[in-house]
Amino acid sequence: MKDKIPPLQGLYYFYKAAQFGSFKLAAENLFVTSAAVSQQIRVLEEFLGTSLFIRQHRKVVLTSEGQILFTQAQKGFAHIQDGVRQINQDPDPNRLSISTLPSFAQNWLVPRVNQFRETFPRLSLLIEPTNRLVTFEDSSVDLCIRYGQGKYPNLESTLLMEEIIYPVCHPIYQEKHKIYDIDDLSRAELIEDSWPDMDWEHWLTTFSKVGKQSSIKYDGSHFVLEGALSVQGVALVKHSLARRYIEEGKLVRIGNKAMKPKYKYFLCAPKGYFKRKKVQDFQLWINEQVKEFQNQNLNDLEIIDSDYTLKWEQEK
């Protein structure tokens, strides 16, 4: 029996009662009743086969056995508290490492980095563009921005931004092939991303047009954009990535149809990481950037929600 671990709840209630010298004060600190504290300590005393307190009218006093246990309990709970602090402690509070998709980094996040640095000059920023899902246990990454359904094992996910997708091409391609509306897409070379949310056939079917398979397929939205910019054809693109090229006149939108896919952008990290000051600062800043980005008037677009069941349960 002596080698067995005593009831941990009773041990912690004992520790608090010994610390305060009162069952009543311990109960207030633990947000339980005095009777609950008394019951747990009685169970512990029965387990140990000895009394731990001398019960007096307004206080309790440790017995010699109780003093021995309290001395060791203080050390034990101090070690546990130290371990919790180490788990939640930020190893490098002045350096923020963000993992995200290459397309999102290149076309949305990086152009805004100067604004972040002006707001938080004390923080050095490392952006790691990758399609690979980061394992936080063996990396120094503080936060991930991912495009998917927000379901990542052992991670907390918060919605960052919804997306819409529509067709674009270079102005030269538009003029050469006379493509001004989605009815004209039948004579275009279609470019699409190989990931399941960017499907030309489904997009066209959604708008009651004859589905057509893509002519060119790339593994990555940044390559799809580059294909359109290189006058290769009409690309199905994300609004978040294409907007600045449209504003600069490097791409033109075809028609006024857009689809809202099932995938969205999420901020992802272990739950404790969101308590870090630098992560909270970044989250506040990027949410403001998203709000500003989404203030753009899109009333000219007919936006339809996707009813597409994804072929793969896969996230980027």
TORPAMI-936031 format. One record per residue (C-alpha): y, z, x; residue in one letter; residue number from 1. Coordinates in Angstrom, 1 decimal. Example, Ala and Ser with C-alpha at 12.3 -4.5 7.8 and 13.67 -1.06 7.14 Angstrom:
BEGIN
[rec [-4.5; 7.8; 12.3]; "A"; 1]
[rec [-1.1; 7.1; 13.7]; "S"; 2]
//
This chain:
BEGIN
[rec [0.0; 0.0; 0.0]; "M"; 1]
[rec [2.4; 0.9; 2.8]; "K"; 2]
[rec [2.2; -2.7; 4.2]; "D"; 3]
[rec [3.2; -4.2; 0.9]; "K"; 4]
[rec [6.8; -5.2; 0.2]; "I"; 5]
[rec [8.4; -2.9; -2.4]; "P"; 6]
[rec [9.9; -4.4; -5.6]; "P"; 7]
[rec [13.0; -6.3; -4.3]; "L"; 8]
[rec [15.1; -5.7; -7.4]; "Q"; 9]
[rec [14.4; -2.0; -7.2]; "G"; 10]
[rec [15.2; -2.0; -3.5]; "L"; 11]
[rec [18.6; -3.6; -4.0]; "Y"; 12]
[rec [19.4; -1.2; -6.9]; "Y"; 13]
[rec [18.5; 1.7; -4.6]; "F"; 14]
[rec [20.7; 0.2; -1.8]; "Y"; 15]
[rec [23.7; 0.0; -4.2]; "K"; 16]
[rec [23.1; 3.5; -5.7]; "A"; 17]
[rec [22.9; 5.0; -2.2]; "A"; 18]
[rec [26.0; 3.1; -1.1]; "Q"; 19]
[rec [28.1; 4.4; -4.0]; "F"; 20]
[rec [26.4; 7.8; -4.3]; "G"; 21]
[rec [26.2; 7.2; -8.1]; "S"; 22]
[rec [23.9; 5.4; -10.5]; "F"; 23]
[rec [26.9; 4.8; -12.8]; "K"; 24]
[rec [29.1; 3.1; -10.1]; "L"; 25]
[rec [26.1; 1.1; -8.9]; "A"; 26]
[rec [25.5; -0.1; -12.5]; "A"; 27]
[rec [29.2; -1.1; -12.8]; "E"; 28]
[rec [29.0; -3.1; -9.6]; "N"; 29]
[rec [25.7; -4.8; -10.6]; "L"; 30]
[rec [26.9; -5.4; -14.2]; "F"; 31]
[rec [23.9; -3.6; -15.7]; "V"; 32]
[rec [23.5; -0.2; -17.4]; "T"; 33]
[rec [23.0; 3.1; -15.7]; "S"; 34]
[rec [19.6; 3.3; -17.4]; "A"; 35]
[rec [18.5; 0.0; -15.8]; "A"; 36]
[rec [19.5; 1.3; -12.3]; "V"; 37]
[rec [17.6; 4.6; -13.0]; "S"; 38]
[rec [14.5; 2.7; -14.2]; "Q"; 39]
[rec [14.4; 0.4; -11.2]; "Q"; 40]
[rec [14.7; 3.3; -8.7]; "I"; 41]
[rec [12.0; 5.3; -10.6]; "R"; 42]
[rec [9.7; 2.3; -10.2]; "V"; 43]
[rec [10.5; 2.1; -6.5]; "L"; 44]
[rec [9.9; 5.8; -6.0]; "E"; 45]
[rec [6.5; 5.5; -7.7]; "E"; 46]
[rec [5.7; 2.6; -5.5]; "F"; 47]
[rec [6.6; 4.6; -2.4]; "L"; 48]
[rec [5.1; 7.9; -3.6]; "G"; 49]
[rec [8.2; 9.9; -2.8]; "T"; 50]
[rec [11.6; 10.9; -4.2]; "S"; 51]
[rec [14.6; 9.0; -2.8]; "L"; 52]
[rec [17.4; 10.9; -4.5]; "F"; 53]
[rec [18.3; 14.4; -5.5]; "I"; 54]
[rec [19.8; 13.9; -9.0]; "R"; 55]
[rec [22.9; 16.0; -9.4]; "Q"; 56]
[rec [25.3; 16.2; -12.4]; "H"; 57]
[rec [27.9; 13.6; -11.3]; "R"; 58]
[rec [26.3; 12.1; -8.2]; "K"; 59]
[rec [23.1; 11.5; -6.4]; "V"; 60]
[rec [22.2; 12.6; -2.9]; "V"; 61]
[rec [19.7; 10.9; -0.6]; "L"; 62]
[rec [16.6; 12.8; 0.3]; "T"; 63]
[rec [15.4; 12.6; 4.0]; "S"; 64]
[rec [13.0; 9.7; 3.0]; "E"; 65]
[rec [15.8; 8.1; 1.0]; "G"; 66]
[rec [18.1; 8.2; 4.1]; "Q"; 67]
[rec [15.5; 6.5; 6.2]; "I"; 68]
[rec [15.1; 3.7; 3.7]; "L"; 69]
[rec [18.8; 3.3; 3.2]; "F"; 70]
[rec [19.4; 2.9; 6.9]; "T"; 71]
[rec [16.9; 0.1; 7.1]; "Q"; 72]
[rec [18.0; -1.4; 3.8]; "A"; 73]
[rec [21.6; -1.6; 5.2]; "Q"; 74]
[rec [20.3; -3.6; 8.2]; "K"; 75]
[rec [18.1; -5.8; 6.1]; "G"; 76]
[rec [20.7; -6.8; 3.5]; "F"; 77]
[rec [23.3; -7.3; 6.2]; "A"; 78]
[rec [20.9; -9.8; 7.9]; "H"; 79]
[rec [20.5; -11.6; 4.5]; "I"; 80]
[rec [24.2; -11.8; 3.9]; "Q"; 81]
[rec [24.7; -13.1; 7.4]; "D"; 82]
[rec [22.1; -15.8; 6.8]; "G"; 83]
[rec [23.8; -16.8; 3.5]; "V"; 84]
[rec [27.2; -17.1; 5.4]; "R"; 85]
[rec [25.6; -19.3; 8.0]; "Q"; 86]
[rec [24.1; -21.6; 5.4]; "I"; 87]
[rec [27.5; -22.1; 3.7]; "N"; 88]
[rec [29.5; -22.1; 6.8]; "Q"; 89]
[rec [31.2; -25.4; 7.8]; "D"; 90]
[rec [30.1; -26.1; 11.4]; "P"; 91]
[rec [33.1; -28.4; 12.0]; "D"; 92]
[rec [36.0; -27.6; 9.5]; "P"; 93]
[rec [38.4; -30.1; 11.1]; "N"; 94]
[rec [36.1; -33.1; 11.0]; "R"; 95]
[rec [35.0; -34.9; 7.8]; "L"; 96]
[rec [32.1; -37.3; 7.8]; "S"; 97]
[rec [31.6; -39.6; 4.9]; "I"; 98]
[rec [28.6; -41.8; 4.3]; "S"; 99]
[rec [29.0; -44.8; 1.9]; "T"; 100]
[rec [28.1; -48.4; 1.2]; "L"; 101]
[rec [29.5; -50.9; 3.7]; "P"; 102]
[rec [31.1; -52.9; 0.8]; "S"; 103]
[rec [32.8; -49.9; -0.6]; "F"; 104]
[rec [34.0; -48.7; 2.8]; "A"; 105]
[rec [35.4; -52.1; 3.8]; "Q"; 106]
[rec [37.0; -53.1; 0.6]; "N"; 107]
[rec [38.1; -49.9; -1.1]; "W"; 108]
[rec [38.0; -46.8; 1.1]; "L"; 109]
[rec [39.2; -48.0; 4.5]; "V"; 110]
[rec [42.4; -49.7; 3.1]; "P"; 111]
[rec [43.4; -46.2; 1.8]; "R"; 112]
[rec [42.5; -44.2; 4.9]; "V"; 113]
[rec [46.2; -44.0; 6.1]; "N"; 114]
[rec [47.1; -42.3; 2.9]; "Q"; 115]
[rec [44.4; -39.7; 3.4]; "F"; 116]
[rec [45.5; -39.1; 7.0]; "R"; 117]
[rec [49.1; -38.6; 6.0]; "E"; 118]
[rec [48.1; -36.1; 3.4]; "T"; 119]
[rec [45.6; -34.2; 5.6]; "F"; 120]
[rec [46.6; -34.8; 9.3]; "P"; 121]
[rec [44.5; -31.9; 10.5]; "R"; 122]
[rec [41.3; -33.6; 9.6]; "L"; 123]
[rec [39.7; -36.3; 11.7]; "S"; 124]
[rec [37.7; -38.7; 9.5]; "L"; 125]
[rec [34.4; -40.4; 10.3]; "L"; 126]
[rec [33.2; -43.1; 7.9]; "I"; 127]
[rec [29.6; -44.1; 8.3]; "E"; 128]
[rec [28.9; -47.4; 6.3]; "P"; 129]
[rec [25.2; -47.7; 5.4]; "T"; 130]
[rec [22.9; -48.7; 2.6]; "N"; 131]
[rec [20.5; -45.9; 3.7]; "R"; 132]
[rec [20.4; -42.7; 1.7]; "L"; 133]
[rec [21.4; -39.9; 4.0]; "V"; 134]
[rec [19.1; -36.9; 4.6]; "T"; 135]
[rec [21.6; -34.0; 4.9]; "F"; 136]
[rec [19.1; -31.8; 6.6]; "E"; 137]
[rec [19.1; -33.9; 9.8]; "D"; 138]
[rec [22.6; -35.3; 9.9]; "S"; 139]
[rec [26.2; -34.2; 10.3]; "S"; 140]
[rec [27.4; -36.0; 7.1]; "V"; 141]
[rec [29.5; -33.8; 4.8]; "D"; 142]
[rec [29.6; -36.1; 1.7]; "L"; 143]
[rec [28.1; -39.3; 0.4]; "C"; 144]
[rec [29.7; -41.9; -1.9]; "I"; 145]
[rec [26.8; -43.7; -3.7]; "R"; 146]
[rec [26.5; -46.4; -6.3]; "Y"; 147]
[rec [23.7; -45.7; -8.8]; "G"; 148]
[rec [22.7; -43.5; -11.6]; "Q"; 149]
[rec [23.6; -40.2; -9.9]; "G"; 150]
[rec [20.1; -38.8; -9.7]; "K"; 151]
[rec [19.4; -37.7; -6.2]; "Y"; 152]
[rec [16.8; -35.0; -5.4]; "P"; 153]
[rec [18.2; -31.7; -4.2]; "N"; 154]
[rec [21.8; -33.0; -4.3]; "L"; 155]
[rec [24.7; -32.3; -6.6]; "E"; 156]
[rec [26.4; -35.5; -8.0]; "S"; 157]
[rec [29.8; -35.8; -9.6]; "T"; 158]
[rec [31.1; -39.0; -11.2]; "L"; 159]
[rec [33.7; -40.8; -9.1]; "L"; 160]
[rec [34.3; -44.1; -10.8]; "M"; 161]
[rec [32.8; -46.5; -13.3]; "E"; 162]
[rec [32.6; -50.2; -12.4]; "E"; 163]
[rec [32.9; -53.6; -14.1]; "I"; 164]
[rec [31.6; -56.9; -12.8]; "I"; 165]
[rec [32.9; -60.5; -13.4]; "Y"; 166]
[rec [32.8; -63.9; -11.7]; "P"; 167]
[rec [35.3; -65.0; -9.0]; "V"; 168]
[rec [35.7; -67.9; -6.6]; "C"; 169]
[rec [38.1; -69.2; -4.0]; "H"; 170]
[rec [41.1; -71.2; -5.5]; "P"; 171]
[rec [40.0; -74.3; -3.5]; "I"; 172]
[rec [36.5; -74.1; -5.0]; "Y"; 173]
[rec [38.0; -73.7; -8.5]; "Q"; 174]
[rec [40.2; -76.8; -8.1]; "E"; 175]
[rec [37.5; -78.9; -6.5]; "K"; 176]
[rec [34.9; -78.2; -9.2]; "H"; 177]
[rec [37.3; -77.6; -12.1]; "K"; 178]
[rec [35.9; -74.2; -13.0]; "I"; 179]
[rec [38.3; -72.3; -15.2]; "Y"; 180]
[rec [36.1; -70.6; -17.8]; "D"; 181]
[rec [32.5; -69.3; -17.9]; "I"; 182]
[rec [31.5; -72.4; -19.9]; "D"; 183]
[rec [32.2; -74.3; -16.6]; "D"; 184]
[rec [29.7; -72.2; -14.6]; "L"; 185]
[rec [26.9; -74.6; -15.3]; "S"; 186]
[rec [28.2; -76.9; -12.5]; "R"; 187]
[rec [28.9; -74.1; -10.0]; "A"; 188]
[rec [26.9; -72.7; -7.1]; "E"; 189]
[rec [26.3; -69.1; -8.2]; "L"; 190]
[rec [26.3; -66.3; -5.6]; "I"; 191]
[rec [24.8; -62.9; -6.4]; "E"; 192]
[rec [23.8; -59.6; -4.8]; "D"; 193]
[rec [20.1; -59.0; -4.5]; "S"; 194]
[rec [20.5; -55.5; -6.0]; "W"; 195]
[rec [19.4; -55.1; -9.7]; "P"; 196]
[rec [22.8; -54.4; -11.2]; "D"; 197]
[rec [24.2; -57.8; -10.1]; "M"; 198]
[rec [22.1; -60.3; -12.1]; "D"; 199]
[rec [23.7; -63.6; -13.0]; "W"; 200]
[rec [21.1; -64.5; -15.6]; "E"; 201]
[rec [21.6; -61.2; -17.4]; "H"; 202]
[rec [25.4; -61.4; -17.1]; "W"; 203]
[rec [25.5; -64.9; -18.7]; "L"; 204]
[rec [23.0; -63.9; -21.4]; "T"; 205]
[rec [25.1; -60.9; -22.3]; "T"; 206]
[rec [28.0; -63.2; -23.2]; "F"; 207]
[rec [25.7; -65.6; -25.2]; "S"; 208]
[rec [25.6; -68.2; -22.5]; "K"; 209]
[rec [22.6; -70.0; -21.2]; "V"; 210]
[rec [21.2; -67.9; -18.3]; "G"; 211]
[rec [21.2; -69.6; -14.9]; "K"; 212]
[rec [19.6; -68.3; -11.7]; "Q"; 213]
[rec [21.7; -67.9; -8.6]; "S"; 214]
[rec [21.9; -70.6; -5.9]; "S"; 215]
[rec [22.7; -68.1; -3.1]; "I"; 216]
[rec [21.7; -64.5; -2.9]; "K"; 217]
[rec [22.8; -61.9; -0.4]; "Y"; 218]
[rec [21.6; -58.4; 0.3]; "D"; 219]
[rec [25.0; -56.6; 0.1]; "G"; 220]
[rec [28.2; -56.9; -2.0]; "S"; 221]
[rec [30.3; -57.4; 1.1]; "H"; 222]
[rec [28.3; -60.6; 1.9]; "F"; 223]
[rec [28.7; -61.8; -1.7]; "V"; 224]
[rec [32.5; -61.4; -1.4]; "L"; 225]
[rec [32.5; -63.2; 1.9]; "E"; 226]
[rec [30.5; -66.0; 0.4]; "G"; 227]
[rec [33.2; -66.5; -2.3]; "A"; 228]
[rec [36.0; -66.2; 0.3]; "L"; 229]
[rec [34.2; -68.9; 2.3]; "S"; 230]
[rec [34.3; -71.3; -0.6]; "V"; 231]
[rec [30.5; -71.3; -1.1]; "Q"; 232]
[rec [30.6; -70.9; -4.9]; "G"; 233]
[rec [31.3; -68.5; -7.8]; "V"; 234]
[rec [30.3; -64.9; -7.0]; "A"; 235]
[rec [29.4; -62.1; -9.4]; "L"; 236]
[rec [31.5; -59.2; -8.0]; "V"; 237]
[rec [32.5; -55.6; -8.6]; "K"; 238]
[rec [36.1; -55.1; -9.7]; "H"; 239]
[rec [36.6; -52.3; -7.2]; "S"; 240]
[rec [35.8; -54.6; -4.3]; "L"; 241]
[rec [37.5; -57.8; -5.5]; "A"; 242]
[rec [40.7; -56.6; -7.0]; "R"; 243]
[rec [42.8; -56.7; -3.8]; "R"; 244]
[rec [41.6; -60.3; -3.0]; "Y"; 245]
[rec [42.6; -61.4; -6.5]; "I"; 246]
[rec [46.1; -59.8; -6.0]; "E"; 247]
[rec [46.4; -61.5; -2.7]; "E"; 248]
[rec [45.5; -64.9; -4.2]; "G"; 249]
[rec [42.4; -65.3; -2.0]; "K"; 250]
[rec [40.1; -65.2; -5.1]; "L"; 251]
[rec [40.6; -66.1; -8.7]; "V"; 252]
[rec [38.8; -64.6; -11.7]; "R"; 253]
[rec [36.8; -67.1; -13.9]; "I"; 254]
[rec [37.5; -66.5; -17.6]; "G"; 255]
[rec [38.2; -63.1; -19.2]; "N"; 256]
[rec [34.6; -61.7; -19.6]; "K"; 257]
[rec [33.4; -58.6; -17.7]; "A"; 258]
[rec [30.4; -56.4; -18.0]; "M"; 259]
[rec [30.1; -52.6; -17.4]; "K"; 260]
[rec [26.9; -52.0; -15.5]; "P"; 261]
[rec [24.7; -49.0; -15.8]; "K"; 262]
[rec [25.4; -48.1; -12.1]; "Y"; 263]
[rec [28.5; -46.0; -11.2]; "K"; 264]
[rec [30.0; -44.5; -8.1]; "Y"; 265]
[rec [29.1; -40.8; -7.4]; "F"; 266]
[rec [30.1; -38.2; -4.8]; "L"; 267]
[rec [26.9; -36.6; -3.6]; "C"; 268]
[rec [26.1; -33.6; -1.4]; "A"; 269]
[rec [24.1; -30.4; -1.4]; "P"; 270]
[rec [25.8; -28.0; -3.8]; "K"; 271]
[rec [27.1; -25.6; -1.1]; "G"; 272]
[rec [28.9; -28.5; 0.7]; "Y"; 273]
[rec [31.3; -28.9; -2.3]; "F"; 274]
[rec [32.6; -25.4; -1.5]; "K"; 275]
[rec [33.9; -26.5; 1.9]; "R"; 276]
[rec [37.6; -26.8; 2.1]; "K"; 277]
[rec [37.7; -30.2; 3.7]; "K"; 278]
[rec [35.3; -31.6; 1.0]; "V"; 279]
[rec [37.4; -30.2; -1.7]; "Q"; 280]
[rec [40.5; -31.7; -0.2]; "D"; 281]
[rec [38.8; -35.1; 0.0]; "F"; 282]
[rec [37.5; -34.9; -3.5]; "Q"; 283]
[rec [41.0; -34.0; -4.9]; "L"; 284]
[rec [42.5; -36.9; -2.9]; "W"; 285]
[rec [39.9; -39.6; -3.8]; "I"; 286]
[rec [40.0; -38.6; -7.5]; "N"; 287]
[rec [43.8; -39.2; -7.4]; "E"; 288]
[rec [43.2; -42.6; -5.7]; "Q"; 289]
[rec [40.7; -43.6; -8.4]; "V"; 290]
[rec [43.1; -42.5; -11.2]; "K"; 291]
[rec [45.8; -44.7; -9.6]; "E"; 292]
[rec [43.4; -47.6; -9.2]; "F"; 293]
[rec [42.2; -47.4; -12.8]; "Q"; 294]
[rec [45.7; -47.4; -14.2]; "N"; 295]
[rec [45.8; -51.2; -13.7]; "Q"; 296]
[rec [46.1; -52.9; -17.1]; "N"; 297]
[rec [42.8; -54.7; -17.9]; "L"; 298]
[rec [43.6; -55.5; -21.5]; "N"; 299]
[rec [43.1; -59.2; -20.8]; "D"; 300]
[rec [39.4; -58.6; -20.2]; "L"; 301]
[rec [36.7; -58.5; -22.7]; "E"; 302]
[rec [34.4; -55.8; -21.3]; "I"; 303]
[rec [30.9; -55.3; -22.7]; "I"; 304]
[rec [28.5; -52.5; -21.8]; "D"; 305]
[rec [25.3; -53.6; -20.2]; "S"; 306]
[rec [22.1; -53.0; -22.2]; "D"; 307]
[rec [20.1; -54.1; -19.2]; "Y"; 308]
[rec [17.0; -52.1; -18.3]; "T"; 309]
[rec [17.0; -52.2; -14.5]; "L"; 310]
[rec [14.0; -53.9; -13.0]; "K"; 311]
[rec [13.8; -51.2; -10.2]; "W"; 312]
[rec [14.7; -47.6; -10.4]; "E"; 313]
[rec [16.6; -48.0; -7.2]; "Q"; 314]
[rec [20.0; -46.7; -6.1]; "E"; 315]
[rec [22.4; -47.6; -3.3]; "K"; 316]
//
